[in-house]
Amino acid sequence: MGALHPIRRIDALNRGNRAHARQIESTISPAHRRSGTLARMTKNDPTLAQIAAQFTQFDVAKSRGGYMILDRRTSSPVARLRPIPGADRFELFYWSNAKGRWTTFGNIGRLNLMIESAHEIVENDPIFRIPRSR
């Protein structure tokens, strides 16, 4: 008798098949995990390096066409930057609990920000702060 597994059928462990028992491997590959550091990067990404050089107090990870700015203490996302194609500018997003998704920062719609301006906003605007636990 075996147990169902999303990838394949795994035989139940009993005295007769201990020699064939193996650890079930995770379906998430290490390349898809959030690294948070540039040291684990496998490909050369100049945009990621540029963002990491500017956001020195945060970790930076590539994420679905954009870049996540992560708090080093908690690994929680603080902000999201998406490069604007054909320009050296970025769109800045914050997490909206009301909408349940990443939302454009600013009340006039899509902002085209230089990396320095995005860094200044993330550092100084209270919407991007993660409260410290006591």
N, C-alpha and C positions, 0 to 999 in steps of 0.2 A: 504494500500500500504506500502511496506517495502523496506528497503535498503539492498543491498547485503553486506555481511561481510565475510571475509575469513573463519571464523569459523562457523557461523550460520546466519540465516536470522534475522534481527533486525527490529522490527516494528517501523514505523515512530511515533514520539511523537506528540500526539494530545490530546485534552481535554479528550477524552474517555479512554485513556490508561496511564495517568500520574501516577496512583498508581503502575503500573507495570514497569515504566521506571527505568532503572538502568544504572550505569556508565559502559562503555565498558572497560573491563580489558585489560591490555597490554598482548600481546602474549609472551613477553620476561619475563621470571621468574627472580626473584631477584638472584637466584643462578647462572644465566648465565651472569649477569652484571659484569663488571670489578670492583673489589673491591678496589684494590690499597693499602689495609692495611691488616695486619695480624689479627686485632681484629674481622673482619667479617668472618674469616675462619670457616667453619663448620667441616671439617675433619682435623685430625692431619696429616700434611705433613712435615716430617723432612727436605726434600730437600728445600721446600719453606722457612722454618724457617732458614736454613743454608744460603740461598741466601740473605734473608732479613737481617740477622745479618751482612753479609759482605757489602751489598749495603745500608748503613744507610742513604745516602743522596737521595735515590730514593725510590719509591714505587715498590713493586713486586707483580705480579699477575700470577696465573697459566693460561696457554693458550694452548690448543690443543697439549699436549705432551711436552710442553716446558714452559718457564717462561719468562714473559715480564718484562723488567726493564723500569719503567715509570718515567717521569719527574714529580716532585711533584707540580710544578707551573701550568703546562698545562695539565697534565695527558696524554701527548703524549708519545708514545713508543720511547725509546732511543736505546735499544738493546734487543736481544732475546737470551736466553740461553736454550740449549737443552741437557739434561743429556745423556751421552753415557752409554748404558746398560752394566752392569757388571763392571763398573769402577766408581771411584769417580771424574771423569773429565766431562767437559762440552764442547759443541761446541758453539762458539760465532757467532752471526749473526748481521748484520746491515741492515737497509732498503736502497735498491738501487733504486733511482728514475729512473735510466736508464733502469733497468730490470723490475721494478715494482713489486719487491718481496724481501723477506729477503734473503740475500746473506752471504755466509761464509766469515768471516773476515780473511784476509791474502791472499797472492798471491801464496801459495803452496798448496792450497786446505784445506781439513778438518783439523782443529787444535784441539788437545786434550788438553784442558787447565784445570788447577786446578782453583778453585773458586777465589783464591787470584790473580792469573795471569789475569783472565778475568776482575776482578774488577780494577786492575791497568790499563789495556788497555782501559776500558770504561772511567775511570777517566781522562786519559792523552791524548788519541788520539782525534784529532779534528773531526773525522768523526762521533763521538758519541755526539757532542755538539749540543744543541738546542739554536739558537740565542735568546738573550733577546730582548723583545720589548722595544722600547724607549718611 
